[in-house]
Amino acid sequence: MFKSVMVVMLLLVWAGATSLSNAASVSTQNKCDKPVSFKIERKGSTLSTSLSQRASSSHSLDNGDRIKVGNNVIHTVSSSSNGQTVIICNK
């Protein structure tokens, strides 16, 4: 009896943790022939980074996080962002 109660409790905790996750896997891609700087704004912090020419990278982001090039927001993460590629330069 004790084992089955523990298994049910663990399953409930696991299910709750997975359903509360707002993380989305978002790729950024630079299609230009020069490096491009961009920012990832998260709740309470900003990451300034760059991509080499013709490069891409993956990020685990939460709903509401933003990707900016200069002062322009080019993507705001939402529940439909998972698996999306955000082009940060296409010239």
Long-range contacts (C-beta under 8 A, 24 or more apart in sequence): 22-62, 22-63, 22-79, 23-60, 23-61, 23-62, 24-60, 24-61, 24-62, 24-63, 24-77, 24-78, 24-79, 24-81, 24-82, 24-83, 24-84, 25-58, 25-59, 25-60, 25-82, 25-83, 26-58, 26-59, 26-60, 26-61, 26-67, 26-75, 26-77, 26-81, 26-82, 26-84, 26-85, 26-86, 27-56, 27-57, 27-58, 27-59, 27-84, 27-85, 27-86, 28-56, 28-57, 28-59, 28-67, 28-85, 28-86, 28-87, 28-88, 29-55, 29-56, 29-85, 29-86, 29-87, 29-88, 30-54, 30-55, 30-56, 30-87, 30-88, 30-89, 31-87, 31-89, 31-90, 31-91, 32-89, 32-90, 32-91, 34-89, 36-69, 36-88, 36-89, 37-69, 38-67, 38-68, 38-69, 38-74, 38-88, 39-67, 39-68, 39-69, 40-65, 40-66, 40-67, 40-68, 41-65, 41-66, 41-67, 41-68, 51-88, 51-89, 56-85
